[in-house]
Each structure stands twice: as structure tokens, then as C-alpha cells.
Amino acid sequence: MFQPLYVAATGLSSMQDEILEITNNLANAKTVAFKKGRSEMESLFFVEKSFKDTLYAAMSGSDTPPVNVEYGTGVRVASTPKDFTQGTIETTNNPLDVAIQGEGFFKLKMRDGTFAYSRAGNFHIDDAGNLADPNGGILEPSIVFPQGTTSVTIQQDGTIFASINNATSLTEIGQITLSRFTNPAGLKSLGQNLYQAAPASGDESIGTATQSGFGSLNQFSLEQSNVDVISEMMRMVTIQRVFDTVTKAVASYEGMLASLDKMKQ
């Protein structure tokens, strides 16, 4: 008897989850290399009821094949994949800022020894001279800057040159490699602009920038968030209207129940 209320509850819960996803996107509209998420819905299982079983047989006893009627039981959020489309590239004045133009991820070794992947190239040099991200993850393979490094040059293929003690000659100290996945949307989000490989992401392939299938690296640049604030606000308005519609349906059903209750009295 209360099945419509349960169906409505699944819809309201799903809309709430999607509003949460949109809010998270908007909150990270200025986060370096943030990738927006989206909620994908799917219907819950259907309950099949036979018209013959419920009424027709009792009335006529006919052998006419039953007319089956399917009733939906609601909706749920099936997945929340990330959209890895390219964000805009903005110029900075930091020589250790590196943006990926095209496909690929920076591979980072975390403090616990595990590996994570990121599109954010706002690097710095840690106390040990390693090129690291803001969370302390060390770029893999590690690149160590000699003491006395006064300037850094990073080419589009990731080759890094350093000037030691203002010397005019440059010393090559390493090369940034990139990682790719068959299905980037299958990566597991860890927060802090980090992702982790998962079975859905496929196998990792490692290469250098400007190789076939890999993007190029831009020094003095950062990739910005790919969140379109206007589009997200339009999505929010749409979800709010759906939410209001479901709420009105619940109110109408409550009115029907109240009418039935009065008829019984």
C-alpha cells in the first residue's frame, strides 16, 4: 500500500546524492586540475503482476493468457565517474609549475609507499631535494635537484635541466614520465587531486611526454579545473525541479490515503 512512498524515497535520495556531486564540483571550480564528477542513474528492479492472477481469473475463469503489468520500484545512483576532459591552461610565474596538455598523469610515490596519480603539476622541492607535490608525494621516478640549483628548465618532453650556482651551462638531472590508463574514468578518487589505479581503470602504461598517445608538458603553467560553473548551476536547477515534482507526488498520494481513510469511517 505504501509502495509509492518507497519509490519516491529512492528518487529523493538519488536527487540528494546528485546535488551533493554538483556542490562538490562547484566548490572545486578553482582547484588546480580538478576533474568534475557526474551521477549516473539506473532504475531498480521491476515487479511483475498478472492481471489474470489478481482479478480476471476470479471473474471469468477464462484460459485467456494473462496481461502482465510491470511496476517500477524506484531509482538509484549507479556510478559517479570523473570527467577527464582537458581543463584550461593558465600561465604562472613558478618554474616548478607544470601542466599536461593532452593525456597522461603524474605518478607519485606517497608516504606509505603506495602510488597515486594526479593531473596537478604544482610541484615544489622538498627538504631532500626531491620534486614533490603539495601533499608530500614524490614524483616517480624521483628527480633530485642538486644543492645550489638557481634555475630550472623543463622541456615539453619532460627533460629537466638545472643551473647550478648561476652557471651559464645547464645540467640535465632527469625526465618526467607520464602514466596512462585505458579507462581513466575507472580510477578511484582519493581526494587531494589524487587517484588510484583500480580494476576498472585498466592497466597502466608509462611513457614520456610528446610520445604517441601522451600529452606534452608546459612549464610555468597549471591546468585548471574543468568545471563549468554555469552548466553546474543549470543542472542544480533541474534537479531541484525534479525534487519538487517528486515531493508534490508524495503530497498527492498522502491526500489519497487521507481520502480513503475518511471513506472507511
C-alpha positions as CSV (number, residue, x, y, z in Angstrom):
1,M,0.0,0.0,0.0
2,F,2.9,2.3,0.8
3,Q,5.0,1.3,-2.2
4,P,4.6,4.7,-4.0
5,L,6.2,6.3,-0.9
6,Y,9.2,3.9,-1.1
7,V,9.6,4.7,-4.8
8,A,9.5,8.4,-4.0
9,A,12.1,8.0,-1.3
10,T,14.5,6.4,-3.7
11,G,14.1,9.3,-6.0
12,L,14.6,11.9,-3.3
13,S,17.7,10.1,-2.0
14,S,19.2,9.9,-5.6
15,M,18.5,13.6,-6.2
16,Q,20.2,14.4,-2.9
17,D,23.2,12.5,-4.0
18,E,23.4,14.3,-7.3
19,I,23.0,17.7,-5.6
20,L,26.0,16.6,-3.4
21,E,28.0,15.8,-6.5
22,I,27.2,19.2,-8.1
23,T,28.0,21.0,-4.9
24,N,31.4,19.3,-4.8
25,N,32.1,20.3,-8.4
26,L,31.2,24.0,-7.7
27,A,33.3,24.0,-4.5
28,N,36.3,22.9,-6.6
29,A,35.8,25.2,-9.5
30,K,39.1,26.9,-8.7
31,T,41.0,23.8,-7.6
32,V,44.1,23.0,-9.7
33,A,43.4,20.2,-12.2
34,F,40.2,19.2,-10.5
35,K,38.0,16.9,-12.6
36,K,34.3,17.2,-12.3
37,G,32.1,14.3,-11.5
38,R,28.7,13.3,-12.6
39,S,26.0,11.0,-11.2
40,E,24.7,8.2,-13.4
41,M,21.2,6.8,-12.5
42,E,19.6,3.4,-13.1
43,S,16.2,2.0,-12.4
44,L,15.7,-0.5,-9.6
45,F,14.2,-3.9,-10.4
46,F,10.6,-4.2,-11.7
47,V,7.8,-6.2,-10.0
48,E,5.6,-8.1,-12.5
49,K,2.0,-8.6,-11.6
50,S,-0.5,-10.6,-13.7
51,F,-3.9,-9.1,-14.3
52,K,-5.4,-12.6,-14.7
53,D,-3.9,-13.7,-11.3
54,T,-5.3,-10.8,-9.5
55,L,-8.7,-10.3,-11.0
56,Y,-9.6,-11.9,-14.3
57,A,-9.5,-15.5,-13.3
58,A,-11.7,-14.8,-10.3
59,M,-14.3,-13.2,-12.5
60,S,-14.5,-15.5,-15.5
61,G,-12.2,-18.5,-15.2
62,S,-11.1,-18.0,-18.8
63,D,-7.9,-19.5,-20.2
64,T,-7.1,-16.2,-21.9
65,P,-3.3,-15.5,-21.4
66,P,-2.7,-13.1,-18.6
67,V,-1.8,-9.5,-19.2
68,N,1.3,-8.8,-17.3
69,V,1.9,-5.4,-15.8
70,E,5.3,-4.2,-14.6
71,Y,5.7,-1.8,-11.7
72,G,9.0,0.0,-11.1
73,T,10.5,0.2,-7.6
74,G,12.5,3.3,-7.9
75,V,15.9,4.7,-8.9
76,R,19.4,4.7,-7.5
77,V,22.8,6.2,-8.3
78,A,24.7,3.6,-10.3
79,S,28.1,5.3,-10.5
80,T,29.8,8.7,-10.2
81,P,32.6,8.7,-12.8
82,K,35.0,11.6,-13.3
83,D,35.1,13.6,-16.5
84,F,38.8,13.8,-17.6
85,T,38.3,16.4,-20.3
86,Q,41.1,19.0,-20.6
87,G,41.0,22.0,-18.3
88,T,42.2,25.4,-19.3
89,I,45.9,26.1,-19.1
90,E,46.9,29.2,-17.1
91,T,50.4,30.8,-17.0
92,T,52.1,31.2,-13.7
93,N,55.5,32.6,-12.6
94,N,56.7,29.4,-10.8
95,P,59.2,27.4,-12.8
96,L,58.1,24.2,-11.0
97,D,54.5,24.6,-12.2
98,V,53.9,22.0,-15.0
99,A,50.7,21.4,-16.9
100,I,49.9,18.4,-19.0
101,Q,48.4,19.4,-22.4
102,G,46.7,16.2,-23.5
103,E,46.6,12.7,-22.0
104,G,48.6,11.4,-19.0
105,F,49.0,11.6,-15.3
106,F,51.9,12.3,-13.0
107,K,52.9,9.3,-10.9
108,L,53.6,10.0,-7.3
109,K,55.0,7.8,-4.5
110,M,53.1,8.5,-1.3
111,R,54.5,8.5,2.2
112,D,53.1,5.0,2.9
113,G,54.9,3.6,-0.2
114,T,51.8,3.3,-2.4
115,F,51.5,5.1,-5.8
116,A,48.9,7.7,-6.7
117,Y,48.3,9.6,-9.9
118,S,47.5,13.3,-10.5
119,R,47.0,15.9,-13.1
120,A,48.0,18.7,-10.8
121,G,51.6,19.9,-11.5
122,N,52.0,22.5,-8.8
123,F,55.3,20.9,-7.6
124,H,58.0,22.1,-5.1
125,I,61.4,20.9,-4.0
126,D,61.2,19.2,-0.6
127,D,63.9,19.1,2.1
128,A,65.7,16.2,0.5
129,G,65.8,17.9,-2.9
130,N,63.0,15.8,-4.4
131,L,60.4,17.1,-6.8
132,A,57.2,16.7,-4.8
133,D,53.5,17.7,-4.8
134,P,51.8,19.8,-2.1
135,N,50.9,16.6,-0.2
136,G,54.5,15.4,0.0
137,G,54.1,12.8,-2.7
138,I,57.4,12.3,-4.6
139,L,57.4,12.3,-8.3
140,E,58.1,8.8,-9.7
141,P,60.8,8.2,-11.0
142,S,62.3,10.6,-8.4
143,I,64.1,13.7,-9.6
144,V,66.6,15.2,-7.2
145,F,67.8,18.7,-7.5
146,P,71.5,19.3,-6.6
147,Q,72.3,21.8,-3.9
148,G,72.8,25.3,-5.3
149,T,70.2,25.0,-8.0
150,T,69.3,28.5,-9.1
151,S,67.1,28.0,-12.2
152,V,65.1,25.1,-13.7
153,T,64.2,24.5,-17.3
154,I,61.6,21.8,-18.2
155,Q,61.1,20.9,-21.8
156,Q,57.9,19.7,-23.4
157,D,59.1,16.1,-23.4
158,G,59.7,16.4,-19.6
159,T,63.5,16.6,-19.7
160,I,64.7,18.8,-16.8
161,F,67.8,21.0,-16.8
162,A,69.2,22.9,-13.8
163,S,71.6,25.7,-13.5
164,I,73.9,25.2,-10.5
165,N,75.1,28.4,-8.7
166,N,74.0,30.6,-11.6
167,A,76.2,28.8,-14.1
168,T,75.5,29.6,-17.7
169,S,75.7,25.9,-18.7
170,L,72.7,23.7,-17.8
171,T,72.9,20.2,-16.3
172,E,70.4,17.5,-17.2
173,I,69.1,16.0,-13.9
174,G,66.2,13.8,-15.1
175,Q,63.0,13.4,-17.1
176,I,59.3,13.5,-16.1
177,T,57.4,10.4,-17.2
178,L,53.7,10.1,-17.6
179,S,51.2,7.3,-17.0
180,R,48.1,6.5,-19.0
181,F,45.1,4.2,-18.4
182,T,42.7,2.5,-20.8
183,N,39.8,3.9,-18.9
184,P,40.7,6.9,-16.7
185,A,37.1,7.3,-15.5
186,G,37.6,4.0,-13.7
187,L,40.3,5.4,-11.4
188,K,39.5,5.6,-7.7
189,S,39.4,9.1,-6.3
190,L,41.5,9.6,-3.1
191,G,40.9,13.4,-2.7
192,Q,43.7,16.0,-2.7
193,N,43.8,15.8,-6.5
194,L,45.0,12.2,-6.3
195,Y,43.7,9.0,-8.0
196,Q,44.5,5.3,-7.5
197,A,44.6,2.6,-10.1
198,A,41.6,0.2,-9.9
199,P,40.4,-2.8,-11.9
200,A,38.0,-0.6,-13.9
201,S,40.8,1.7,-15.0
202,G,42.7,-0.9,-16.9
203,D,46.5,-1.4,-17.0
204,E,48.9,1.4,-16.6
205,S,51.2,2.3,-19.5
206,I,54.2,4.5,-18.8
207,G,55.9,6.8,-21.4
208,T,57.4,10.2,-21.9
209,A,55.5,13.4,-22.9
210,T,55.1,14.1,-26.7
211,Q,55.2,10.3,-27.4
212,S,52.3,8.8,-29.3
213,G,49.2,9.0,-27.1
214,F,50.8,11.1,-24.4
215,G,50.4,14.9,-24.0
216,S,53.1,17.5,-23.8
217,L,54.3,19.4,-20.7
218,N,54.2,23.1,-20.3
219,Q,56.4,24.8,-17.8
220,F,55.3,27.9,-15.9
221,S,51.7,26.6,-16.4
222,L,48.9,24.9,-14.4
223,E,45.9,23.1,-15.7
224,Q,42.8,24.5,-14.1
225,S,39.5,22.8,-13.1
226,N,37.3,21.6,-15.9
227,V,34.1,22.6,-14.0
228,D,31.8,24.9,-16.0
229,V,30.0,26.8,-13.2
230,I,27.1,27.9,-15.4
231,S,26.4,24.3,-16.6
232,E,26.6,23.0,-13.0
233,M,24.1,25.7,-11.8
234,M,21.7,24.7,-14.6
235,R,22.0,21.1,-13.5
236,M,21.2,22.1,-10.0
237,V,18.1,24.0,-11.0
238,T,16.9,20.9,-13.0
239,I,17.5,18.6,-10.0
240,Q,15.6,21.0,-7.7
241,R,12.6,20.9,-10.1
242,V,12.6,17.1,-10.1
243,F,12.9,17.1,-6.3
244,D,9.9,19.4,-6.1
245,T,7.9,17.3,-8.5
246,V,8.5,14.1,-6.5
247,T,7.6,15.9,-3.3
248,K,4.3,17.0,-4.8
249,A,3.6,13.4,-5.9
250,V,4.2,12.3,-2.3
251,A,1.8,15.0,-1.1
252,S,-0.8,13.9,-3.6
253,Y,-0.5,10.3,-2.5
254,E,-0.9,11.3,1.1
255,G,-4.1,13.1,0.1
256,M,-5.4,9.9,-1.5
257,L,-4.6,8.0,1.7
258,A,-6.4,10.6,3.8
259,S,-9.5,10.3,1.4
260,L,-9.5,6.5,1.7
261,D,-9.4,6.8,5.5
262,K,-12.4,9.1,5.5
263,M,-14.3,6.7,3.3
264,K,-13.7,3.9,5.8
265,Q,-15.2,5.9,8.6
